[in-house]
Amino acid sequence: MALAWAMPVDDEANLLAISLYKENFSYELIKRAGEFVLCIPSKEQLPLLWKVGTTSGRKIDKVRQYSIELENGVKSRVPHLKNCLGFIECKVEQELDVSEHAIFLARVLYAAADEKYFDGVWKRKAKPLLHVGSKLFTTLGEFFTPYEKER
Ligand SMILES: Cc1cc2nc3c(=O)[nH]c(=O)nc-3n(C[C@H](O)[C@H](O)[C@H](O)COP(=O)(O)O)c2cc1C
């Protein structure tokens, strides 16, 4: 699935939270596995993100139908998207029931990112795909800080 509602929960990046509509097939899969992987797509991967975000695994085999290339997880049993900018393997610790939605609080088991684009923070040339809302997307633009040497 495509998921925009994700956030870090602590400073050390040990915990994160995601919010899911419970009718999504992915909700069922995450409940069953107790694990999930967040993949960070590049701007070029928008067509794939749109397809997985507008169709349900309940009706079609998205991996097969969209020729999605997967790689085995490192610490998780859940595979991740090949060629994404980075991925974060997570183990569910708590579920918060929010009516039609659920928030999963999860512990990060393993995280990796392409060194060309990430060295603790995103590099200027990285183009991670970010959801603005509705059918609008953006990526990183201007970087600025008065608080440290310019990167
Ligand atoms: C850009 C984008 C962001 C989305 N973000 C979320 C999200 O944060 N949470 C959610 O429950 N659904 C989100 N969706 C919708 C799911 O990706 C969509 O319902 C998907 O078909 C679910 O697939 P599944 O039934 O195979 O799990 C998003 C869709 C798009 C296109």
Ligand as a Chemical Component Dictionary entry (heavy atoms), coordinates in Angstrom:
data_LIG
# 
_chem_comp.id                   LIG 
_chem_comp.type                 NON-POLYMER 
_chem_comp.pdbx_formal_charge   0 
_chem_comp.three_letter_code    LIG 
# 
loop_
_chem_comp_atom.comp_id 
_chem_comp_atom.atom_id 
_chem_comp_atom.alt_atom_id 
_chem_comp_atom.type_symbol 
_chem_comp_atom.charge 
_chem_comp_atom.model_Cartn_x 
_chem_comp_atom.model_Cartn_y 
_chem_comp_atom.model_Cartn_z 
_chem_comp_atom.pdbx_ordinal 
LIG C1  C1  C 0 -0.335 9.045  -1.711 1  
LIG C2  C2  C 0 -1.178 8.101  -0.896 2  
LIG C3  C3  C 0 -1.043 8.070  0.478  3  
LIG C4  C4  C 0 -1.826 7.214  1.249  4  
LIG N1  N1  N 0 -1.661 7.198  2.620  5  
LIG C5  C5  C 0 -2.420 6.365  3.377  6  
LIG C6  C6  C 0 -2.243 6.315  4.797  7  
LIG O1  O1  O 0 -1.391 6.974  5.373  8  
LIG N2  N2  N 0 -3.053 5.459  5.500  9  
LIG C7  C7  C 0 -4.007 4.674  4.890  10 
LIG O2  O2  O 0 -4.721 3.938  5.578  11 
LIG N3  N3  N 0 -4.183 4.690  3.540  12 
LIG C8  C8  C 0 -3.386 5.506  2.781  13 
LIG N4  N4  N 0 -3.529 5.505  1.415  14 
LIG C9  C9  C 0 -4.520 4.615  0.795  15 
LIG C10 C10 C 0 -4.038 3.181  0.620  16 
LIG O3  O3  O 0 -2.732 3.123  0.071  17 
LIG C11 C11 C 0 -5.040 2.461  -0.297 18 
LIG O4  O4  O 0 -6.296 2.382  0.361  19 
LIG C12 C12 C 0 -4.593 1.083  -0.755 20 
LIG O5  O5  O 0 -5.433 0.702  -1.819 21 
LIG C13 C13 C 0 -4.649 0.014  0.329  22 
LIG O6  O6  O 0 -4.215 -1.182 -0.243 23 
LIG P1  P1  P 0 -4.463 -2.599 0.448  24 
LIG O7  O7  O 0 -5.948 -2.812 0.559  25 
LIG O8  O8  O 0 -3.792 -3.584 -0.484 26 
LIG O9  O9  O 0 -3.802 -2.528 1.781  27 
LIG C14 C14 C 0 -2.757 6.349  0.627  28 
LIG C15 C15 C 0 -2.899 6.380  -0.769 29 
LIG C16 C16 C 0 -2.114 7.245  -1.523 30 
LIG C17 C17 C 0 -2.264 7.264  -3.022 31 
# 
loop_
_chem_comp_bond.comp_id 
_chem_comp_bond.atom_id_1 
_chem_comp_bond.atom_id_2 
_chem_comp_bond.value_order 
_chem_comp_bond.pdbx_ordinal 
LIG C1  C2  SING 1  
LIG C2  C3  SING 2  
LIG C2  C16 DOUB 3  
LIG C3  C4  DOUB 4  
LIG C4  N1  SING 5  
LIG C4  C14 SING 6  
LIG N1  C5  DOUB 7  
LIG C5  C6  SING 8  
LIG C5  C8  SING 9  
LIG C6  O1  DOUB 10 
LIG C6  N2  SING 11 
LIG N2  C7  SING 12 
LIG C7  O2  DOUB 13 
LIG C7  N3  SING 14 
LIG N3  C8  DOUB 15 
LIG C8  N4  SING 16 
LIG N4  C9  SING 17 
LIG N4  C14 SING 18 
LIG C9  C10 SING 19 
LIG C10 O3  SING 20 
LIG C10 C11 SING 21 
LIG C11 O4  SING 22 
LIG C11 C12 SING 23 
LIG C12 O5  SING 24 
LIG C12 C13 SING 25 
LIG C13 O6  SING 26 
LIG O6  P1  SING 27 
LIG P1  O7  DOUB 28 
LIG P1  O8  SING 29 
LIG P1  O9  SING 30 
LIG C14 C15 DOUB 31 
LIG C15 C16 SING 32 
LIG C16 C17 SING 33 
# 
